[in-house]
Each structure stands twice: as structure tokens, then as C-alpha cells.
Amino acid sequence: MAKAERTEVFDVDCKKLYTAITDYKSYPSFVDGMKSVEVLSQSATGASVKFNLNLIKEVTYTLELKHNENKEVSWTLKSGDLMKVNNGGWKLKDLGNGKTEVTYHLEVELKGFFPGLGMVEKTMVATNLPMNMKAFAKRASSL
């Protein structure tokens, strides 16, 4: 299982960043590898969302997400064809003057075994984590 956590400060309004994170339908337009998203249900306090992501192969998974408006979004894996674990979240801290401290954490474990499995998990977590954070900050800046 691969785990990572990263904290950065972005020059983006906290509310805009929260909006970008919870606008699941827009993910394919700015999240690298995201092919499609189906929002199964969504409310102010959470969502159930099915994602289709192109990694080394196409991966489909459904996350149960919890929302704490403008402060936090967390998730757990509900089901997935290749994933055994996908837990994580965003913590947002409004620093004022259009700056937000963002902590993103992710824990991923894939099903089965194949050569290079550990490296795939580490790449998903360690390499994609900073890229995804920057992609969401850029998306929020455009809102």
C-alpha cells in the first residue's frame, strides 16, 4: 500500500478551490488521465461518484465523499475493479488575502499482484499528488 501527504500554499481563494474540488463533473477537463465521471448522488454534505481513470490501463472506481464546506473533502473507496483501497482527502485553511493552505493525503492499494505493482502504487501517490494539487489550484484560479 502506498501513502503520501503533501501541504502547499496556493494563491487561490479557499472557496474557489473548494468549488473546484467538489465540481466532480468537470474533472475530465483538467485532471490528467480522467476519462469520465458519473455523479451518482451529491448533497452539501457529501457525494457518491464513479470515476473512470486511464492509468496504465483503464480503471473504474466509486468513492463515497464527505464534504465540510470550504474546509475539507474526504473519501473512501466504495467499489473498484482494480483498487482495493483508495482513501484520502483535502484539508483547506483560508489564510486570507486569496491564499489557501492545502493538505492533500492519499492512500492507495491495488488488487492482485503483477510485476511492478508497488511502483505503480507509489507513482500514483507520489508523482500524481503534486501534479493533481497544481491542476486543482489552476482550475480554481480560472473560476
Summary of the structure (lengths in Angstrom):
residues: 143
radius of gyration: 14.7
end to end distance: 35.0
largest distance: 48.0
contacts: 413
relative contact order: 0.25
helix: 28%
strand: 52%
